[in-house]
Amino acid sequence: MLELALLFFVIAIIAGALGATGVAGMTMSIAKWLVLLFLVLAVVSMLL
């Protein structure tokens, strides 16, 4: 899941550099949610 977040982050950087701000914003928000989901699942995994 963290790999997907990094992939979306790289896509957001490339899209932002090319001027596609809509795509960059969307992929950055997806990456943010994936990182948050990863952190929540990691904490739950450690507690169980």
N, C-alpha and C positions, 0 to 999 in steps of 0.2 A: 504494500500500500504506500509505503514511503517512496518507493521507486516511481510510482505513478505521480505522486505529488511533485517530485523533482522533475519529471518529464513535463508536467503542465507548467511548472515554473520556467523551464527553459523555453518552452513554446511561447510563454507570455513575454519573456525578454526579447525573443526574436521578433515577435509580432509588434512589440513596442518600438523596436529599433526600425522596423519597416514602416511604421506609421499607422498600423491597424490597431487603434486604441480600443475599439470595441472588443475585438478578439483578445487583446492583451488583458483587458479588465476581466473578461469572463473567465479566461483560463487562470488568472491569478486568484480569483475567488474560488474556483474549483480546487486549486492547489491548497489554498488556505483551509478549506473544509476537509480535505483529505488528510492534512497534517493534524488537524484537531481530532479527527476520527482515529487516526493512528495513535495519538497520545492517550485518548480515552481507552482504547482497546489495550494499550500497553499497561496502563495503570490497573485496569480490571484484571488483566492476565497476571500481574504481579501479586494482586491481593488474593487471587484464588490459588 
